[in-house]
């Protein structure tokens, strides 16, 4: 039996009330607070109901199932999982086979994407009687004209809302330590120098050059990434995630591993995981299972941006 933490129990009870009244309810809690357990509790309490669970990726759902099993609770047999991408490609016959009593929209802010959103709207239109539960760390699509997906999908029915700051203050999440370092700025300096050299007013040019020269002297004394990592990576056998923007960037970062992390561990264990890599699942599983004395580094693209939880991550 799923035993919810207090903050999730309160959210669950509020969501049940909203689902009964209007058929729509959203829970907006930060990543790491256990939102998925609210959805699994709904499935557990309604064992004869069919639950359609939608998520951006299989990785998110797989780790949620792993977290559920880690508490001693078996996987819910009445839950059918689909990615938003798969739902988008399904025809009417495929949608007719789902026949959900409940629909869970995990990371529901992603439903605002044009293609994914179209698939969700088809499903909702086909099953207007299905109760819809939304889970996300944010209901706002900040780069999409500030669209509020709680308004668009749930008519503003937010059963529970919690900010990251509130979660930290209440002790639900541990406060993170942020380290900010400027380590690569040569291109910026050259661009500023070009702008200064092109200035027509001598007084403006001289004043700007004086400031730029002072900036150069300060940056020359700044620590490089090797020193930054050596200083702030206190867990020398810990697991760290290196987020990369694309495959080219991942290869570039991999080429600097020895330079950046050699002062911590001369033989770190390196893993790579990204969506187009067929070996990603094995790499991700190996990273999670690695309990060696070495530094563990996971270079990844996109896959771990949201909703994926690993218990013993030391930093990113």
N, C-alpha and C positions, 0 to 999 in steps of 0.2 A: 504493500500500500504506500502511495506517495504521501509523504509528510512534508507539507510546504513550510518554508520559513515564514515568519510572521508577516513580513512585508508582501510576500507573494500570496499568502493566505487571504489577506485583506483585499488585495487586488483581484484575486480569483472570485471572492464572494461578491465584490462589486461588479465584476464582469458578468457573473451569472445573473445578477439582477437586471443588468442592461440587456443581456441576451433575451431574457424572458419578456422584457418590456418592448424592446424595439428590434431584436434580432441582430443587432450589431454592437460590438464593443471592442475598444482598442486599449492595449496596455503599453504605455511608453515608459520604459525603465532602461537605465544604462546597461551596456554590455557587461556581463559578469554577474548580474544579479539573479540569474536563474529564471528568466522569462519563459523559457521553453517548458519548464516544469508546470507552468500554469496550463499550457496547452495539453500536456500529457495527463494532467489531473482531470481535465475535462473529458478526455478519452476514457480514463479509468472509471470515472463516475457514470459514464454512459456506455457500458460495454456492448450493448445491443445496437448502438448507433454507429453509422459509418462516418469516419472522420477523414476528410481530404486535407492533407497537410502540404502546403506550398512553400517553397523556399528558393532562394537564389542559386543554391548549389548543393550537390550531394554531400560535400565535405561538411557543410554546416549541419545537415541532418544527421550524418553519421556520428559526428562528435556529440551531438545532443543525445543520441541513442546510447553512446558509450557512457556519457555522464549519468544517464538514467540507470543503466545496468550497474554502474559503480555504486549506486545507493542500495542495490539489492532488489530493485524493481525490474521485472522482465519487460521486454518490448511490448507495447500495446498492439494486440492483434487486429484491432479494428481501425488502425491508422493506415491509410494509403498515401504514400509520398510521391510527389511530383515536383520537378523544378519548374520555375516559371517559363523557362525556355521550352521545355517539353510540352507544357500545357499550351503554349502559343502555337505549336505545330500540330496539335490534335484536331482531328476533324469532328464533325457532329456525332458520328458513331462512337468515337472514342470518348467524347464527353458524356454521352448517354450511359456509358458503362460505369461511370464514377458514382452516380446517385448518392451524393453526400447528405447526411443530416446536419453535419457541422463542417465548416470550412475554416481552416487556420491559415492566415496570411502572415507568414513569418517574414521579418524585415519588410513590413508592408509599405514602407516608403518607396521601395523599389518598384511597386506596382504602378508608379507614375511614369515609368519608361514607356515609350510609345508602343513598342511591339509586345512587351510583357504585359502591359496594362490592357491591351486588346484581348489577350487570352483570358485574363482574369474577368474582364467585363462580360465575355461570352459565357463563362462558367456561372457567374452571378445571375445573369439574365436567364439562364437555363434552369437554375435552381433557386428561385426567389424565396422559397420556404426554408432554405438552409440557414442556420444561424452562423454568423461570421465573426470570428475572433481574430484580432490583429495584434501582432507583437513586433515591437521595434524599439530601438534606442532613440529614434527621433521620428517625428511625424512630418517634418519639414524637408522639402527638397530644395536645399539652399542654392544650388546651381541651376535650378529650373524655375526661376521667377518666384522663389519662396512659396511654392505650392504646398498647401497643408493637406496631406493625404488622409488625415483623420477626418477632416471636413468632407473630402471628396468620397471616401469609401465608407465612413462610419457616421456620417451626418453629425460630426462633432462629439460623438459618444465616446469619450475617453474615461474608461473605468478607473484608471490609476495612472498618475504621472509622477515621475521622480527625476530630478536632475542628477548629473554626475556629482556635483558638489554636495547635494543632500545625501547621496549614497555614501560618500566618503565621511561626512560629518556623523552619520548614524552608525558608522562602523561596518556597513554592509560591504564596502569595497575598501581596500587598503589605499592610502594616499600614494600616488606615484612620485618618483623623483625625476625631474626633468633636467637634462644637461644640454645646454645650447652652445655650439662651438662654430666659429667661422674657420673653415679649413681650406677653402678653395675660392680665391677671389681675384686671380690674376687677370682674367678676362674683363672683370668689372673695372679693375684699376686701369687697364688699357683703354677701355671705353671712356672712362672719366677723363683720362689724359687727353684723348682725342677731342673731347668736347671743350676742355680748357684751352687747348692749343688753337681751337677754332674761334674762340671768343674774340670779338673785335675790340672791346674796351680793355685797355691795359690794366687799369686798376682792378677790374673784376677778375681778369686773368691772373694777376699776381696774387690776389687774395685767395682765389680758388686753388692755385698751385701750392700755396703755403699750407692750406688745409690738407690737400692730397699728399704732400710730402710727409706731414705729421701722421697721416693715416698709414702710409707705407711703413714708417718707422714702428708704429704700434703693432702692425700686423706681422712684421718681421720677428717680433718678440713673442708672437702668439704660439701656442702649442699646436703641433700637428696632430692628426688623428691617432697616430700610434701612442702619443703621450696622453691624449684625452682618454682613449680606451684603457690604457694601463692604469690611469689614475682612478677611473670611475667604475671599471668592471671589478667589483670586489669579490664576486663568486667566480673563482678561476676554473671551476668545473661546471659552471652553470650553462643553461640553454638560452641562446639569444637568437632572435629573428632579425634578419636583414631584409627590409622591404626594398624591392627593386622595381623600377618603372616599366622595364621591358627586357627582352632577352639580351639585347646588346648591353644594357646597363648591368644585368646580372653577370655577364661574362667579364665586364670591366671590374666589377666589385670582386669577383672571384680571383682576378689577377692581383688584387691588392691584399688578399687575406694574410699572406706571410708578412708583408710590410706592416700592416695595421695591428695584427694580433700576435705576431711572433714574440713580443715581449711578455705575453701572458701565457701562451702555450705554443711551443714549436711544432706541435702536431695536432692541431684542432681537428675534430671530426666535422666534416662539411657535408651538408645535405642541400639538395636543390629540389624545389617543387613549384611547378606552374601548370596552368590548365592544359596546355598543349603537349605536355610531357607524359607519355604513357607510363613512365616509371615514378610518377609523382606520388601515387598512393604508397608505394613501397618506401620511398624516401621519407615521406611524412610519418609513416608508422615507425620507421627506424629511428627518426629523430625523437619521437615521443618515448620510445622504449629505451633509448640510450641512457644508461646509468653509470657510464665509465668515469674515470677520473679526469678525462680530457674536457676541454672547452668544446661545447656543441654549438654549431652555427647552422641555421637554416636560411638559405637564400630563397626568397619566394617572390612570385609576381601575382598580385590580385587575390590569391586563394584564401588568405587569412585576414582579409580586411575587416570582416564582421562576423559575429556569431560563432566563431570557432574558439573553443576553450581548451587550453593545455595547462594542466595543474601547476607544473614546476618551471614556468618561464621566468628567467631572471631579468630579462630586459629585451628591448627592441631597439 
